[in-house]
């Protein structure tokens, strides 16, 4: 493999993220339990998030706005300022969650740093992702950070061009088959999937991937034997 650059997704690849979102969603459902059952609130919220993605993009701020919009739709005129204030509070708690690195992450970055150019390629809100990367204390391992509004083939082509490498010299490591792996394989890059035990519904895919440039591991530490002599 003539790999020059290894890109890492951030949320749920380098550190914990989706778990905190799901905890917040549970609080939101409990807040509205006198209006709808939990599964119905979850369904309404997900529908709102999907409608708002083209407007707000990914991240906590869009999630907060979608919770407020969903609450107003469910509660109608009875949605007082108290409910809105609690939702904003949920969002601020989410923004202030500590950064919890996943097992093996720093060991992997330290081991690969001298042999490859390492970059972060992640979706989300610019300010929030920059804050998380700074607070993670692992930002010094990365040659470049790319915070993307989407992770489509065109976005990866743009990143690869910016890095001044060929597609076959690019490797993406991430927890989402939909965002981190499939688009990279489509542009001729390599992908290593590191599943996380919780995945946002929007990132689910049912198809099994069979591709010569695709590898799946159970823990991020397992990529080291694949990439080091």
LUMNUFI-876949 format. One record per residue: x, y, z of N, C-alpha, C in turn; residue number from 1. Coordinates in Angstrom, 1 decimal, always signed. Each point is the difference from the previous one (the first is absolute). Example, Ala and Ser with C-alpha at 12.3 -4.5 7.8 and 13.67 -1.06 7.14 Angstrom:
BEGIN
{node {+13.2; -5.7; +7.8}; {-0.9; +1.2; +0.0}; {+0.9; +1.2; +0.0}; 1}
{node {-0.4; +1.1; -0.7}; {+0.9; +1.1; +0.0}; {-0.8; +1.1; +0.8}; 2}
***
This chain:
BEGIN
{node {+0.8; -1.2; +0.0}; {-0.8; +1.2; +0.0}; {+0.9; +1.2; +0.0}; 1}
{node {-0.3; +0.9; -0.9}; {+0.8; +1.3; -0.1}; {-0.8; +1.1; +0.7}; 2}
{node {-0.3; -0.2; +1.3}; {-0.8; +1.0; +0.7}; {+0.9; +1.1; +0.5}; 3}
{node {-0.4; +1.3; -0.4}; {+0.7; +1.2; +0.5}; {-0.7; +0.7; +1.1}; 4}
{node {-1.4; +0.0; -0.1}; {-0.8; +0.7; +1.0}; {-1.0; -0.9; +0.6}; 5}
{node {-0.2; +0.1; +1.3}; {-1.0; -0.7; +0.7}; {-0.9; +1.0; +0.6}; 6}
{node {-1.3; +0.0; -0.3}; {-1.0; +0.9; +0.5}; {-0.9; -0.7; +1.0}; 7}
{node {-0.2; +0.6; +1.1}; {-0.9; -0.5; +1.1}; {-1.2; +0.8; +0.1}; 8}
{node {-1.2; -0.7; +0.1}; {-1.2; +0.6; +0.4}; {+0.2; +0.4; +1.5}; 9}
{node {-0.8; +0.9; +0.5}; {+0.2; +0.4; +1.4}; {-1.0; -0.6; +0.9}; 10}
{node {-1.3; +0.4; -0.1}; {-1.1; -0.5; +0.9}; {-0.2; -1.5; -0.1}; 11}
{node {+0.2; -0.7; +1.1}; {-0.2; -1.4; +0.1}; {+1.1; -0.9; -0.7}; 12}
{node {+1.0; +0.7; -0.5}; {+1.2; -0.7; -0.5}; {+1.2; +0.4; +0.9}; 13}
{node {+0.1; +1.3; +0.4}; {+1.1; +0.4; +0.9}; {-0.6; +0.2; +1.4}; 14}
{node {-1.2; +0.5; +0.1}; {-0.6; +0.2; +1.3}; {-1.5; -0.3; +0.1}; 15}
{node {-0.5; -0.1; +1.2}; {-1.4; -0.3; +0.2}; {-0.9; +1.2; -0.5}; 16}
{node {-1.1; -0.3; -0.7}; {-0.9; +1.1; -0.4}; {-1.4; -0.5; +0.0}; 17}
{node {-0.4; -1.0; -0.8}; {-1.4; -0.4; -0.2}; {-0.6; -0.3; +1.3}; 18}
{node {+0.7; -0.6; +1.0}; {-0.5; -0.4; +1.3}; {-0.6; +1.3; +0.7}; 19}
{node {+0.7; +1.1; -0.1}; {-0.5; +1.2; +0.6}; {-1.2; +0.5; -0.7}; 20}
{node {-0.1; -0.1; -1.3}; {-1.2; +0.4; -0.7}; {-1.2; -0.8; +0.4}; 21}
{node {+0.2; -1.3; +0.1}; {-1.1; -0.9; +0.4}; {-0.5; +0.3; +1.4}; 22}
{node {+1.0; +0.3; +0.9}; {-0.4; +0.4; +1.4}; {-0.9; +1.2; +0.0}; 23}
{node {+0.4; +1.0; -0.8}; {-0.8; +1.2; -0.2}; {-1.3; -0.2; -0.6}; 24}
{node {-0.1; -0.9; -0.9}; {-1.3; -0.3; -0.7}; {-0.9; -0.7; +1.1}; 25}
{node {+0.5; -0.8; +0.8}; {-0.8; -0.6; +1.1}; {-0.6; +1.1; +0.9}; 26}
{node {+0.8; +0.9; +0.4}; {-0.5; +1.2; +0.8}; {-1.1; +0.7; -0.7}; 27}
{node {+0.2; +0.2; -1.3}; {-1.0; +0.8; -0.8}; {-1.3; -0.8; +0.0}; 28}
{node {+0.1; -1.3; -0.2}; {-1.2; -0.9; -0.1}; {-0.8; +0.1; +1.4}; 29}
{node {+0.8; -0.1; +1.1}; {-0.6; +0.1; +1.3}; {-0.7; +1.3; +0.2}; 30}
{node {+0.6; +1.1; -0.5}; {-0.6; +1.3; +0.1}; {-1.4; +0.1; -0.6}; 31}
{node {-0.2; -0.8; -1.1}; {-1.2; +0.1; -0.7}; {-0.9; -1.3; +0.2}; 32}
{node {+0.3; -0.7; +1.0}; {-0.7; -1.3; +0.2}; {-1.5; +0.1; +0.3}; 33}
{node {-0.5; +1.2; +0.4}; {-1.4; +0.2; +0.2}; {-0.8; +0.3; -1.3}; 34}
{node {+0.8; +0.2; -1.0}; {-0.6; +0.3; -1.3}; {+0.1; -1.2; -1.0}; 35}
{node {+1.1; -0.7; +0.0}; {+0.2; -1.2; -0.9}; {+0.8; -1.0; +0.7}; 36}
{node {-0.1; -1.3; -0.4}; {+0.9; -1.0; +0.5}; {+1.4; +0.2; -0.6}; 37}
{node {+0.9; -0.6; +0.7}; {+1.4; +0.2; -0.4}; {+0.4; -0.3; -1.4}; 38}
{node {-0.5; -1.2; -0.5}; {+0.3; -0.4; -1.4}; {-0.6; +1.0; -1.0}; 39}
{node {-1.1; +0.6; +0.3}; {-0.7; +1.0; -0.9}; {+0.8; +1.3; +0.0}; 40}
{node {+0.5; +0.4; +1.2}; {+0.8; +1.2; +0.0}; {+1.3; -0.2; -0.7}; 41}
{node {+0.6; -1.1; +0.1}; {+1.3; -0.3; -0.7}; {-0.3; +0.1; -1.5}; 42}
{node {-1.1; -0.6; -0.5}; {-0.3; +0.0; -1.4}; {-0.2; +1.4; -0.5}; 43}
{node {-0.7; +0.8; +0.8}; {-0.3; +1.4; -0.4}; {+1.3; +0.8; -0.1}; 44}
{node {+0.9; -0.2; +1.0}; {+1.3; +0.7; +0.1}; {+0.8; -0.4; -1.2}; 45}
{node {+0.1; -1.2; -0.3}; {+0.8; -0.5; -1.1}; {-0.5; +0.6; -1.4}; 46}
{node {-1.3; +0.1; -0.1}; {-0.6; +0.5; -1.2}; {+0.4; +1.5; -0.1}; 47}
{node {+0.0; +0.7; +1.1}; {+0.4; +1.4; +0.0}; {+1.4; +0.2; -0.4}; 48}
{node {+0.9; -0.8; +0.6}; {+1.4; +0.1; -0.3}; {+0.3; -0.2; -1.4}; 49}
{node {-0.7; -1.0; -0.7}; {+0.3; -0.3; -1.4}; {-0.5; +1.2; -0.8}; 50}
{node {-1.1; +0.6; +0.3}; {-0.5; +1.1; -0.7}; {+1.0; +1.2; +0.1}; 51}
{node {+0.6; +0.1; +1.2}; {+0.9; +1.2; +0.2}; {+1.4; -0.2; -0.4}; 52}
{node {+0.4; -1.2; -0.3}; {+1.4; -0.2; -0.3}; {+0.5; +1.0; -1.1}; 53}
{node {-0.7; +0.1; -1.1}; {+0.4; +0.9; -1.1}; {+0.2; +1.5; +0.5}; 54}
{node {-0.7; +0.4; +1.1}; {+0.0; +1.3; +0.5}; {+1.1; +0.2; +1.0}; 55}
{node {+0.0; -0.9; +1.0}; {+0.9; +0.2; +1.2}; {+1.3; -0.9; -0.1}; 56}
{node {+0.0; -1.0; -0.8}; {+1.1; -0.9; -0.1}; {+0.1; -0.9; +1.3}; 57}
{node {+1.1; -0.6; +0.2}; {+0.2; -0.9; +1.1}; {+0.5; +0.7; +1.3}; 58}
{node {-0.3; -0.5; +1.1}; {+0.6; +0.5; +1.2}; {-1.1; +0.4; +1.1}; 59}
{node {+0.5; +0.4; +1.1}; {-0.8; +0.2; +1.2}; {-1.0; +1.2; -0.2}; 60}
{node {+0.5; +1.0; -0.6}; {-0.9; +1.2; -0.1}; {-1.2; -0.3; -0.9}; 61}
{node {+0.2; -0.7; -1.1}; {-1.2; -0.5; -0.8}; {-0.9; -0.9; +0.8}; 62}
{node {+0.6; -0.9; +0.8}; {-0.7; -0.9; +0.8}; {-0.9; +0.8; +1.0}; 63}
{node {+0.5; +1.0; +0.7}; {-0.8; +0.8; +0.9}; {-1.1; +0.7; -0.7}; 64}
{node {+0.2; +0.6; -1.2}; {-1.1; +0.6; -0.7}; {-1.0; -1.0; -0.4}; 65}
{node {+0.4; -1.2; -0.4}; {-1.0; -1.0; -0.4}; {-0.8; -0.5; +1.2}; 66}
{node {+0.6; -0.1; +1.2}; {-0.8; -0.3; +1.2}; {-1.0; +1.1; +0.3}; 67}
{node {+0.4; +1.2; -0.1}; {-1.0; +1.1; +0.3}; {-1.1; +0.0; -1.0}; 68}
{node {+0.3; -0.2; -1.3}; {-1.1; +0.0; -1.0}; {-0.9; -1.2; +0.2}; 69}
{node {+0.6; -1.2; +0.4}; {-0.8; -1.2; +0.2}; {-0.9; +0.3; +1.2}; 70}
{node {+0.5; +0.6; +1.1}; {-0.8; +0.2; +1.2}; {-1.2; +1.0; -0.3}; 71}
{node {+0.3; +1.0; -0.8}; {-1.1; +0.9; -0.4}; {-1.1; -0.7; -0.8}; 72}
{node {+0.4; -0.9; -0.9}; {-0.9; -0.7; -0.8}; {-0.9; -1.0; +0.9}; 73}
{node {+0.7; -0.7; +0.9}; {-0.7; -0.9; +0.8}; {-0.9; +0.6; +1.1}; 74}
{node {+0.5; +1.1; +0.6}; {-0.7; +0.6; +1.2}; {-1.0; +1.0; -0.4}; 75}
{node {+0.2; +0.6; -1.2}; {-0.9; +1.1; -0.4}; {+0.1; +1.2; +0.9}; 76}
{node {-1.1; +0.6; +0.3}; {+0.0; +1.2; +0.8}; {+0.4; -0.2; +1.4}; 77}
{node {+0.0; -1.3; +0.5}; {+0.4; -0.2; +1.3}; {+1.5; -0.1; +0.2}; 78}
{node {+0.7; +0.1; -1.0}; {+1.5; +0.0; +0.0}; {+0.4; +1.4; +0.6}; 79}
{node {+0.2; +0.1; +1.3}; {+0.4; +1.3; +0.6}; {+1.5; +0.2; -0.1}; 80}
{node {+0.4; +1.2; +0.6}; {+1.4; +0.3; +0.0}; {+0.8; -1.0; +0.8}; 81}
{node {-0.7; -0.7; +1.0}; {+0.7; -0.9; +0.9}; {+0.5; -1.2; -0.8}; 82}
{node {-0.7; -0.5; -0.9}; {+0.4; -1.1; -0.9}; {+1.2; +0.4; -0.9}; 83}
{node {-0.2; +1.2; -0.6}; {+1.1; +0.4; -0.9}; {+1.3; +0.3; +0.8}; 84}
{node {-0.1; +0.5; +1.2}; {+1.2; +0.3; +0.9}; {+0.7; -1.4; +0.3}; 85}
{node {-0.8; -1.0; +0.3}; {+0.5; -1.3; +0.4}; {+0.8; -0.6; -1.2}; 86}
{node {-0.6; +0.1; -1.2}; {+0.7; -0.5; -1.2}; {+1.3; +0.7; -0.3}; 87}
{node {+0.0; +1.3; +0.2}; {+1.2; +0.8; -0.2}; {+1.0; -0.5; +1.0}; 88}
{node {-0.4; -0.2; +1.3}; {+0.9; -0.6; +1.0}; {+0.6; -1.3; -0.4}; 89}
{node {-0.9; -0.9; -0.6}; {+0.5; -1.3; -0.4}; {+1.1; +0.2; -1.0}; 90}
{node {-0.2; +1.0; -0.9}; {+1.0; +0.2; -1.1}; {+1.3; +0.5; +0.6}; 91}
{node {-0.1; +0.9; +1.0}; {+1.3; +0.6; +0.6}; {+0.7; -1.1; +0.7}; 92}
{node {-0.7; -0.9; +0.7}; {+0.6; -1.2; +0.6}; {+0.8; -0.8; -1.0}; 93}
{node {-0.7; -0.2; -1.1}; {+0.6; -0.8; -1.1}; {+1.3; +0.6; -0.5}; 94}
{node {+0.0; +1.4; -0.2}; {+1.1; +0.7; -0.4}; {+1.2; +0.0; +0.9}; 95}
{node {-0.3; -0.2; +1.3}; {+1.0; +0.0; +1.1}; {+0.4; -1.4; +0.4}; 96}
{node {-0.4; -1.0; -0.7}; {+0.4; -1.4; +0.4}; {+1.5; -0.1; -0.1}; 97}
{node {+0.7; -0.8; +0.9}; {+1.4; -0.2; -0.1}; {+0.4; -0.8; -1.2}; 98}
{node {+1.2; +0.1; -0.5}; {+0.5; -0.8; -1.1}; {+0.6; -1.3; +0.6}; 99}
{node {-0.6; -1.1; -0.4}; {+0.4; -1.3; +0.4}; {+0.6; -0.8; -1.2}; 100}
{node {+1.3; -0.1; +0.0}; {+0.6; -0.7; -1.1}; {-0.3; -1.5; +0.0}; 101}
{node {-0.2; -0.6; -1.1}; {-0.3; -1.4; -0.1}; {+1.3; -0.8; +0.2}; 102}
{node {-0.1; -1.3; +0.5}; {+1.1; -0.8; +0.3}; {+0.9; -0.1; -1.2}; 103}
{node {+1.3; +0.2; +0.3}; {+1.0; -0.3; -1.1}; {+0.3; +1.2; -0.9}; 104}
{node {-0.8; +1.1; +0.1}; {+0.1; +1.1; -1.0}; {+1.4; +0.6; +0.1}; 105}
{node {+0.4; +0.5; +1.2}; {+1.3; +0.7; +0.0}; {+1.2; -0.9; -0.3}; 106}
{node {-0.1; -1.3; +0.4}; {+1.1; -0.9; -0.4}; {+0.1; -0.1; -1.5}; 107}
{node {-1.1; -0.1; -0.7}; {+0.0; -0.1; -1.4}; {+0.6; +1.2; -0.7}; 108}
{node {-0.5; +1.2; +0.5}; {+0.5; +1.3; -0.6}; {+1.5; +0.1; +0.2}; 109}
{node {+0.5; -0.3; +1.2}; {+1.4; +0.1; +0.3}; {+0.8; -0.9; -0.8}; 110}
{node {-0.5; -1.2; -0.3}; {+0.7; -1.0; -0.8}; {+0.1; +0.3; -1.4}; 111}
{node {-1.0; +0.7; -0.6}; {-0.1; +0.2; -1.4}; {+0.5; +1.4; -0.4}; 112}
{node {+0.2; +0.9; +1.0}; {+0.3; +1.4; -0.3}; {+1.3; +0.2; -0.7}; 113}
{node {+1.0; -0.8; +0.3}; {+1.3; +0.2; -0.6}; {+0.1; -0.6; -1.4}; 114}
{node {-1.0; -0.9; -0.4}; {+0.1; -0.7; -1.3}; {-1.0; +0.6; -1.0}; 115}
{node {-1.1; +0.5; +0.4}; {-1.0; +0.5; -0.9}; {-0.4; +1.4; +0.4}; 116}
{node {-0.6; +0.7; -1.0}; {-0.7; +1.3; +0.3}; {-1.4; -0.4; +0.5}; 117}
{node {-0.3; +0.5; +1.2}; {-1.3; -0.3; +0.6}; {-0.9; +1.2; +0.0}; 118}
{node {-1.2; -0.2; -0.4}; {-1.0; +1.1; -0.1}; {-1.3; -0.4; +0.7}; 119}
{node {-0.8; +1.0; +0.4}; {-1.3; -0.2; +0.4}; {-1.0; +0.4; -1.1}; 120}
{node {-0.9; -0.9; -0.3}; {-1.0; +0.3; -1.0}; {-1.4; -0.3; +0.7}; 121}
{node {-0.7; +1.0; +0.4}; {-1.2; -0.2; +0.8}; {-1.1; +1.0; -0.4}; 122}
{node {-1.3; -0.4; +0.2}; {-1.1; +0.8; -0.2}; {-0.3; +0.8; +1.3}; 123}
{node {-0.8; +1.0; -0.1}; {-0.5; +0.7; +1.2}; {+0.1; +1.5; +0.0}; 124}
{node {-0.3; +0.6; +1.1}; {+0.1; +1.4; +0.2}; {+1.4; +0.4; +0.2}; 125}
{node {+0.5; +1.0; -0.8}; {+1.4; +0.4; +0.0}; {+0.5; +0.3; +1.4}; 126}
{node {-0.7; +0.9; +0.7}; {+0.4; +0.5; +1.4}; {+0.1; -1.2; +0.9}; 127}
{node {-1.1; -0.8; +0.0}; {+0.0; -1.1; +1.0}; {+1.0; -1.1; -0.3}; 128}
{node {+0.3; -0.3; -1.3}; {+1.0; -1.0; -0.3}; {+1.4; +0.5; +0.3}; 129}
{node {+0.2; +1.3; -0.2}; {+1.3; +0.6; +0.3}; {+0.2; -0.1; +1.5}; 130}
{node {-1.0; +0.3; +0.8}; {+0.1; +0.0; +1.5}; {+0.3; -1.4; +0.4}; 131}
{node {-0.7; -1.0; -0.5}; {+0.2; -1.4; +0.4}; {+1.4; -0.4; -0.3}; 132}
{node {+0.5; +0.3; -1.2}; {+1.3; -0.4; -0.4}; {+1.1; +0.6; +1.0}; 133}
{node {-0.2; +1.3; +0.3}; {+0.9; +0.7; +0.9}; {+0.0; -0.7; +1.4}; 134}
{node {-1.2; -0.3; +0.5}; {-0.1; -0.5; +1.3}; {+0.4; -1.5; +0.1}; 135}
{node {+0.1; -0.6; -1.2}; {+0.4; -1.4; +0.0}; {+1.5; -0.2; +0.3}; 136}
{node {+0.8; +1.0; -0.2}; {+1.4; +0.0; +0.3}; {+0.7; -0.9; -1.0}; 137}
{node {-0.6; -0.3; -1.2}; {+0.7; -0.9; -1.0}; {+0.1; +0.8; -1.3}; 138}
{node {-0.3; +1.3; +0.0}; {+0.0; +0.8; -1.2}; {+1.4; +0.1; -0.6}; 139}
{node {+1.1; -0.1; +0.8}; {+1.3; +0.1; -0.4}; {+0.5; -1.1; -0.9}; 140}
{node {-0.8; -1.1; -0.1}; {+0.4; -1.1; -0.9}; {-0.4; +0.2; -1.4}; 141}
{node {-0.9; +1.0; -0.3}; {-0.6; +0.1; -1.3}; {+0.7; +1.1; -0.8}; 142}
{node {+0.3; -0.3; -1.3}; {+0.5; +0.9; -0.9}; {-1.0; +1.0; -0.6}; 143}
{node {-1.3; -0.5; +0.0}; {-1.0; +0.8; -0.6}; {-1.4; -0.4; +0.6}; 144}
{node {-0.9; +0.9; +0.2}; {-1.3; -0.2; +0.5}; {-1.0; +0.5; -1.0}; 145}
{node {-0.9; -0.9; -0.5}; {-1.1; +0.3; -0.9}; {-1.3; -0.2; +0.6}; 146}
{node {-0.8; +1.1; +0.3}; {-1.3; -0.1; +0.6}; {-1.0; +0.2; -1.1}; 147}
{node {-0.7; -1.0; -0.4}; {-0.8; +0.0; -1.2}; {-1.5; +0.1; +0.3}; 148}
{node {-0.7; +0.7; -0.9}; {-1.5; +0.0; +0.2}; {-0.6; -1.3; -0.5}; 149}
{node {+0.6; -0.7; -0.9}; {-0.4; -1.3; -0.4}; {+1.2; -0.9; -0.3}; 150}
{node {-0.3; -1.2; -0.1}; {+1.1; -1.0; -0.4}; {-0.5; -0.8; -1.2}; 151}
{node {+0.1; +0.7; -1.1}; {-0.4; -0.7; -1.3}; {+1.2; -0.2; -0.8}; 152}
{node {-0.1; -0.6; -1.2}; {+1.1; -0.3; -0.8}; {+0.7; +1.3; -0.4}; 153}
{node {-0.8; +1.0; -0.3}; {+0.6; +1.3; -0.4}; {+0.8; +0.6; +1.1}; 154}
{node {-0.4; -0.1; +1.2}; {+0.7; +0.5; +1.2}; {+1.4; -0.7; +0.2}; 155}
{node {+0.0; -1.3; -0.2}; {+1.2; -0.7; +0.1}; {+1.0; +0.3; -1.1}; 156}
{node {-0.6; +0.2; -1.2}; {+0.9; +0.3; -1.2}; {+0.7; +1.4; +0.3}; 157}
{node {-0.8; +0.9; +0.5}; {+0.5; +1.3; +0.3}; {+1.1; -0.1; +1.1}; 158}
{node {-0.2; -0.8; +1.0}; {+1.0; -0.2; +1.1}; {+1.3; -0.6; -0.6}; 159}
{node {-0.2; -1.1; -0.8}; {+1.2; -0.7; -0.6}; {+0.8; +1.0; -0.9}; 160}
{node {-0.7; +0.8; -0.7}; {+0.7; +1.0; -0.9}; {+0.7; +1.0; +0.9}; 161}
{node {-0.6; +0.5; +1.1}; {+0.7; +0.9; +0.9}; {+1.2; -0.6; +0.6}; 162}
{node {+0.0; -1.3; +0.3}; {+1.1; -0.7; +0.6}; {+1.1; -0.3; -1.0}; 163}
{node {-0.3; +0.2; -1.3}; {+1.0; -0.2; -1.1}; {+0.5; -1.4; +0.0}; 164}
{node {-1.0; -0.9; +0.0}; {+0.4; -1.5; -0.1}; {-1.0; -0.6; -1.0}; 165}
{node {+0.3; -1.2; -0.3}; {-0.9; -0.8; -0.9}; {-1.0; -0.7; +0.9}; 166}
{node {-1.2; -0.4; -0.6}; {-1.0; -0.6; +0.8}; {+0.5; -1.3; +0.7}; 167}
{node {+0.8; -0.8; -0.7}; {+0.5; -1.3; +0.6}; {+1.0; +0.2; +1.1}; 168}
{node {+0.4; +1.3; +0.2}; {+0.9; +0.3; +1.1}; {-0.7; +0.5; +1.2}; 169}
{node {-1.3; -0.1; +0.0}; {-0.9; +0.6; +1.1}; {-0.7; -1.2; +0.7}; 170}
{node {+0.1; +0.0; +1.3}; {-0.7; -1.0; +0.8}; {-0.9; +0.8; +1.0}; 171}
{node {-1.3; -0.5; +0.1}; {-0.9; +0.6; +0.9}; {-0.4; -1.0; +1.1}; 172}
{node {+0.1; +0.4; +1.3}; {-0.4; -0.8; +1.1}; {-1.2; +0.6; +0.7}; 173}
{node {-1.0; -0.8; +0.1}; {-1.2; +0.6; +0.7}; {-1.0; -1.0; +0.4}; 174}
{node {-1.0; +0.4; +0.7}; {-1.1; -0.9; +0.6}; {-1.2; -0.1; -0.9}; 175}
{node {-0.1; +0.9; -1.0}; {-1.2; +0.1; -0.8}; {+0.2; -0.6; -1.4}; 176}
{node {-0.6; -1.1; -0.3}; {+0.1; -0.5; -1.4}; {-0.5; +1.0; -1.0}; 177}
{node {-1.1; +0.6; +0.3}; {-0.6; +0.9; -0.9}; {+0.8; +1.3; -0.3}; 178}
{node {+0.6; +0.6; +1.0}; {+0.7; +1.2; -0.2}; {+1.5; -0.1; -0.1}; 179}
{node {+0.6; -1.0; +0.7}; {+1.4; -0.1; +0.0}; {+0.6; -1.0; -0.9}; 180}
{node {-0.8; -1.0; -0.5}; {+0.6; -1.0; -0.7}; {-0.5; -0.1; -1.5}; 181}
{node {-1.3; +0.0; -0.2}; {-0.5; -0.2; -1.4}; {+0.5; +1.1; -0.9}; 182}
{node {-0.1; +1.3; +0.4}; {+0.4; +1.0; -1.0}; {+1.5; +0.0; -0.3}; 183}
{node {+0.8; -0.4; +1.0}; {+1.4; -0.1; -0.2}; {+0.4; -1.2; -1.0}; 184}
{node {-0.7; -1.1; +0.2}; {+0.2; -1.1; -0.9}; {-0.4; +0.4; -1.5}; 185}
{node {-1.0; +0.8; -0.1}; {-0.6; +0.4; -1.3}; {+1.0; +0.9; -0.7}; 186}
{node {+0.8; +0.7; +0.7}; {+1.0; +0.9; -0.7}; {+1.4; -0.7; -0.1}; 187}
{node {+0.1; -1.2; +0.4}; {+1.3; -0.7; -0.2}; {+0.9; -0.1; +1.2}; 188}
{node {-0.5; +0.5; +1.2}; {+0.8; +0.0; +1.2}; {-0.3; -1.3; +0.7}; 189}
{node {+0.7; -0.2; +1.1}; {-0.2; -1.2; +0.9}; {-0.7; +0.4; +1.2}; 190}
{node {-0.8; -1.0; +0.6}; {-0.8; +0.3; +1.2}; {+0.2; -1.1; +1.1}; 191}
{node {+0.2; +0.4; +1.2}; {+0.0; -0.9; +1.1}; {-1.2; +0.4; +0.9}; 192}
{node {-0.9; -1.0; +0.2}; {-1.2; +0.3; +0.9}; {+0.3; -0.5; +1.4}; 193}
{node {-0.2; +0.9; +0.9}; {+0.1; -0.3; +1.5}; {-1.4; +0.2; +0.6}; 194}
{node {-0.8; -1.0; +0.1}; {-1.4; +0.2; +0.5}; {+0.0; +0.5; +1.4}; 195}
{node {-1.0; +0.9; +0.3}; {-0.3; +0.4; +1.3}; {-1.3; -0.6; +0.4}; 196}
{node {-0.2; -0.3; +1.3}; {-1.1; -0.8; +0.4}; {-1.3; +0.7; -0.1}; 197}
{node {+0.0; +1.3; -0.2}; {-1.2; +0.8; -0.2}; {+0.2; +0.8; -1.3}; 198}
{node {-1.0; -0.1; -0.9}; {+0.1; +0.8; -1.3}; {-1.3; +0.8; -0.2}; 199}
{node {+0.1; +1.2; -0.3}; {-1.2; +0.8; -0.3}; {-0.7; -0.6; -1.2}; 200}
{node {-1.4; +0.0; +0.1}; {-0.8; -0.6; -1.0}; {+0.3; +0.5; -1.4}; 201}
{node {+0.3; +1.2; -0.1}; {+0.3; +0.6; -1.4}; {+1.2; -0.6; -0.6}; 202}
{node {+0.9; -0.6; +0.8}; {+1.2; -0.6; -0.6}; {-0.1; -1.5; -0.2}; 203}
{node {-1.1; -0.6; +0.3}; {-0.2; -1.4; -0.2}; {+0.0; -0.4; -1.5}; 204}
{node {+0.6; -1.1; -0.4}; {-0.2; -0.6; -1.3}; {-0.1; -1.5; +0.2}; 205}
{node {-0.8; -0.6; -0.8}; {-0.2; -1.5; +0.1}; {+0.9; -0.8; -0.9}; 206}
{node {+0.6; +0.6; -1.0}; {+0.7; -0.8; -1.0}; {+1.4; -0.4; +0.6}; 207}
{node {+0.4; -1.2; -0.2}; {+1.3; -0.5; +0.3}; {+1.0; +0.4; -1.0}; 208}
{node {+1.2; +0.5; +0.4}; {+1.0; +0.5; -0.9}; {+1.0; -1.0; -0.3}; 209}
{node {+0.1; -0.3; -1.3}; {+1.1; -0.9; -0.4}; {+0.8; +0.8; -1.1}; 210}
{node {+1.2; +0.4; +0.4}; {+0.8; +0.8; -0.9}; {+1.5; -0.2; +0.4}; 211}
{node {+0.8; -0.1; -1.0}; {+1.5; -0.3; +0.2}; {+0.7; +1.1; +0.8}; 212}
{node {-0.5; +1.2; +0.1}; {+0.6; +1.1; +0.7}; {-0.6; +0.2; +1.4}; 213}
{node {-0.9; -0.9; +0.4}; {-0.8; +0.1; +1.2}; {+0.5; -1.0; +1.1}; 214}
{node {+0.2; +0.5; +1.2}; {+0.3; -0.8; +1.1}; {-0.8; +0.4; +1.2}; 215}
{node {-0.4; -1.0; +0.8}; {-0.7; +0.3; +1.3}; {+0.7; -0.6; +1.2}; 216}
{node {+0.1; +0.8; +1.0}; {+0.7; -0.5; +1.2}; {-1.0; +0.3; +1.2}; 217}
{node {+0.3; -0.6; +1.1}; {-0.9; +0.1; +1.2}; {+0.4; +1.1; +0.9}; 218}
{node {+1.3; +0.4; +0.0}; {+0.6; +1.0; +0.8}; {+1.0; +0.8; -0.8}; 219}
{node {+0.1; +1.3; +0.3}; {+0.9; +0.8; -0.8}; {+1.5; -0.4; +0.0}; 220}
{node {+0.4; -0.7; +1.2}; {+1.3; -0.5; +0.1}; {+0.4; -1.0; -1.0}; 221}
{node {-1.0; -0.7; -0.6}; {+0.2; -1.1; -0.9}; {+0.5; +0.6; -1.4}; 222}
{node {+0.0; +1.3; -0.2}; {+0.5; +0.5; -1.3}; {+1.5; +0.0; +0.0}; 223}
{node {+0.6; +0.0; +1.2}; {+1.5; +0.1; +0.0}; {+0.7; -1.1; -0.7}; 224}
{node {-0.3; -1.2; +0.2}; {+0.7; -1.1; -0.8}; {-0.2; +0.1; -1.5}; 225}
{node {-1.1; +0.7; -0.4}; {-0.3; +0.1; -1.4}; {+0.8; +1.1; -0.7}; 226}
{node {+0.5; +0.9; +0.9}; {+0.6; +1.2; -0.6}; {+1.5; +0.2; +0.4}; 227}
{node {+0.5; -0.8; +1.0}; {+1.4; +0.1; +0.4}; {+0.7; -1.2; -0.4}; 228}
{node {+1.3; +0.1; -0.4}; {+0.8; -1.2; -0.4}; {+0.3; -0.9; +1.2}; 229}
***
